[in-house]
Amino acid sequence: MHKFLAAAALVPLLMAPLAASAAPPLSPEQRAIDPGQRELVAATCDRVMGLSGGGIYRQECLDSLARSLAAKAASARMADSYVACRGQGLNEGTAAFSTCMLDDRGAAVSGQPVKLAYDSNMPENAKSYFDVTNSVHWRREQYACAQIGLTPGTGGFAECTAGLEAALFNPL
């Protein structure tokens, strides 16, 4: 009887690793979208693409569609910011307009001075470029391009940020 109880007690322990491996951890692409969107993406890969068997192709499908969905959401947010900033009377091509868009949802108000870079009172923003993380580098590059009046979400803005990244990453 003890052997039977011991065996019965081991079954849940042996099954736990199998249950844990059934659902792989979410990729960064999948974490960028909400749970409802992840369900839609999974159903699309499974039913529309016919990849319900799992494996690497299903994972690539999940990541690709999640990336596309995140990009769509980012474009919608950028369009909302554009409308909000224009609604404040700011003109495209000005630093005020571009920084308004970067500040998300048009936080800048017409007539206020345009801030250079971004809030230098934040500890990470007061540090040298060479003493901060890559995410702070990226944000500073965005604000630098906005400061010269390039509109976020445009090709010129992307080229500006990429050019700064390339120039500062490898200056020689």
N, C-alpha and C positions, 0 to 999 in steps of 0.2 A: 504494500500500500504506500509506503514511504517513497519507493521508486516512482510510482505513478504520480504522486503529488509533486515530487521534485521535477519530473518530466513536464507536468502541466505548468509548473511555475516557470520553466525555461522557455516555453513557447512564446509568451509575450516579449521576452528579452531577445529571442532570436528573430522575431518578426519586426522589432523596432527598427533595425537598420534597413530592412527592406522598405518599410513605410517611409522612412526618411529619404531614401534614395528615389522614391517614386516621383517626387516633385523636386526637380533641380532648383538650386537657388536662382533668384531672378538676376538677369544680366543688368548692367547699367542702363541699357536702352529700355528694358521693361520696367525698371524702377522709376523711369522718367514719366510714365503714364499712370493714370489711376487704375484701381482694380477693375472697374467696369470696362475701361478701355482694354485692359489686359485680357478680359474675357472675350471681348469682341475680336481682338487680334488672334487669340487661340482658336476661337470658332472659325475664323476665316482661314487660318492655316490648316485646320483639321478638315473642314467641310468644303471650302471653295478650292483650296490647293490640293486637297487629298493627301495630307501629310500626317494624318492622325496616328500613324504607326510610331511616331517619335523619331529619335535620332538626330543627327547633325543637321539634316535638311530642314526639319521642323524647327529646330533652334534658330537656324539662320533666317527662316521665314518669320518667326516671332520677333527677332531682333530688327529685321528690316522693316516690318510693318510698324513696330513700336517707334522706330526712328522717324518714319514718315508721319505718324500720328503726332509725335512730339513736335516735329517741324511745322505741321499744320497749326497746332495750338500756338506755337511761338509766332507764326505769321499773323494769326488772329489778334494776339496781344499787341503786336507791333502796329497793326492797322488801328486798333482801339487807341493806342497811344498817339498815333498820327492824328486821328480825328480830334482827340481831346486837346492836343497842343494847338492844332489849327483853330479849335473852338475858343482858345484863350487869346486869339489874335496874333499868335506868333507866326512868323513867316519861315517857310522852308528855305534852307540855305544859310540860316543864321545860327550862331552858337546857342542862342537861347532856345530855339526850336529843337535842335539836336540834343541838347542836354535835357530838355523837357522829356523827350522821348526815352532817353536812357534812364531817367528817374522813374520811369514806369507810370503809366496812366496819367501823364501830364501834371506832375506835381509842381513844376515851376509856374510862376505867375508873371504875366507880362508886366514890364516895368521894374521888376526886381533885377538887381545886378546878376550877371551871369557868373556862376562860380567856376573857377578854374579847377580842373581835375575833379575831385570830389571832396567831401568833408574832411579837411585835414585835422579835425579834432579827434577823429577815430584813430586809435593807436597805430593800426597797421598802415593807415594812409600817411602818417607823419614820417614813416621810415623811408629810407633810401630804396630806390628801385631794386637794388641788389640785395636788400635785406628782407624781402617779402616773398610770399608764396607765388606760384604761377597763376593762381586765380586772381590775385591782386594785380599782378602784371597785366593780365588780360583786361581787367576792369579799367586800369589806368590807360591802356592803349585805346580802349573804346572811348573813354572820355577825352583823350587827346584828339581823336578824329572828330568827335562831336564838337570840340572847342573850335575847330577850324570850319565848322558849318556843314560837315558831311552828314547826310541823313542816315540814321541806323536802318538796316535792312536793305540798303542799296548796294549795288556793285562797287561803287566808289568807296563806300564805308568799309566794305569787306576787304578791298584792296589796301586801303589805308591801314587797317588793323593788321592784316597779314604782312604788309611791308614793314611796319614797326616791329612786329614779332621777329621777322627775319633779320632785320637790321640789328636788333638788340640781342638776339640769340647768338649770332655769329658775326661780331663787328669787323672781323678781318677779311 
